[in-house]
Amino acid sequence: MAVDVKYWTEAKATGGGRNGVASLANGQLTVTHASPKELGGSGLGHNPEELLALGYSACYLGAMRFAASSEKLGTVPDTATVTAHVGIGGRSDGGFGLKVRLVVSMPGVDRAVAEKIAERGHFICPYSHATRGNIEVETEIA
């Protein structure tokens, strides 16, 4: 699958990775990383799973809005939300793996319509494309 890239961003991590600093090249965001306490860290910073949750929730909500509009499926209300739960743990074959649970809320939208919009959102969202077949992603309509 070819991708016609319209935008690139750049970030650099320094230090210990999960216990270091990452910054955007444009200087607009710097994040101090610390492993969560559950993984033996101090928990006194942010971690890549938090950043994935932020990015996936925002991207997927935007993709659902785009799908609803472009495919005339209905309207995603301004009060709609996506809450991304990102988990990390050991894989049965070694190393670490991720799981994602996306909780979608579309107040006032018929459940069948919300489910269709959520399904089409996964088709459009680049995070969903990147994770498909690699990370277990569960979508829940609240």
Order of alpha helices (4+ residues) and beta strands (2+ residues): beta-beta-beta-alpha-beta-beta-alpha-alpha-beta
